[in-house]
């Protein structure tokens, strides 16, 4: 069976798309070649890396990159994980089936936190929501491709 090329697209490719790539590799690495990229590249978010490591998934070898870096990859599915990426998805990516599955922005949620632990809880909540999507709904989305 040929692995499907799946791109998770976000604004800065620092958090949500990186988490999604990590979970996709963890749960579906035998059937998916996951990628993540952004409209911009903001660098890896240390809190996203920390909460993924807590969950047993190391994303520290991933890197923040622009969508242009995957322009030559024959993508089967593009999943936008934030509204800005959905509204500004580069045209060359729309040749693949594109699906929007939005998640809250952990850094934005964490700004309201009173403690570091409370801030990390925002990341954990979004991490777990992305995990549930990747584990339970992504296979169905792939069958539609």
N, C-alpha and C positions, 0 to 999 in steps of 0.2 A: 504494500500500500504506500502510495506517495504521500508524504507529509504536506499538509496545507500551510501556506505562508500567510500568517496573520499579523497585521500591524495594529498596535494600540497607539492611538494618536491623542496627544494632549497639547496644551499650550506650551509649556516649558520643558516637557520630558524630564521632570525631576522627581515626580512623586506617583501620581495615579497610574500613568502609563507604564512606569517602571515596575510598580507593584503588580499590575496586570501581566506584564511580560514574565515576571518571576513566577506567579501562580500558574500561568499557562505552561511554562517549562516544567514546573513541578508536577502538575496533574496530567498534562497531555503531551509531554515531550516526545512520546513515541509516535504521535499522529499530527503534531503541529510544530512548525518552525516559527516561534514567536519573535516578533520585533517590537520595539517601541521607538517612537520619535516624537518630535514636537514641531510646532510652528516656529518656536524659538528653542534654544538650548540653554537652560538655566543651571546646569550641573546637577549632580545627584543630591537629593535631599537626605541629610544624615538621619533625620527622624524616621523617614520612610525605610531606610536601610535597617535602622535599629528595630523597628516593630516587625519587619519581615524576618530578621534574624531571630527574634523572640519566637516566631511561629515556625522556625526551622527551615526557612528559605533564605539563602544568601544571595543577595542581588548586588553585592559589592563589586563584582566583575563586570556588571553592566555599565554603560556610559550614556550620558545625556547627549543626544544628537538631533540634528535637523532632519526633517522629513526628506530632504533632497538626498540623504545618504542611502535611502532605500528605493530611489527612483528606477533602478534597474532590476529590482527584485520583482518577479511575477507574482504579485499579491493576489490571494484568493479572497481575502476579507480584510476590510479596514474597519476598526471599531474606534469611534471617537468617544473619549471618556470624559470630556468636558464640553460645555456649550460653545466656548470660543473656538475650539478646534473643529467642532461640528459646523459652525458658521463660516469658518475660514479654511476648510480642508483644501489643500492644493489640488488643482484640477487633475494633475497627472495621477493622483491617488484614486480619483473617482472612477477610474476604469474598472477597478475591483468593486465587488459588492461592498457598500458602505452602510454601517449600522451605527446609530447613536445610542449609547448606554451611559448616561451621565451619572457621575458620582460627585459628592461634595468635595470641596478643596480643603484637605487637611490643614495646610498652613493658614488658610483664612479662618477655619474653625478654631485653630490653636491660639489665635490672637486674643480670643475672649477668655482664655484659660487663666486661672489665678495661680496655678502651680505647674511645674514641669510635668508632673504625673498626669494632671488634667489635660495638658497639651498632648501628651502621648496617647491619652485615651481617645482623642479625636482621630489621630492617625490609626489607632487600633480599630475603631469603628469602621472607618472607610476601608482599611485593609480587609476586614472580615466581610464587608459588603462586596468588595471586588472578588474575594475568594469564592463566595457563594455563587456569584455570576459565572466565574470561570469554571468552577466545578460542575454546576448544575445546568446552566443555560447555554454556555458556549458550544457544547456538542450539537445542540439543536440548531444553533445559528449556522454551524458548519455544514449540516445536512442540507441546508437551504442554498448552499453555494454550488 
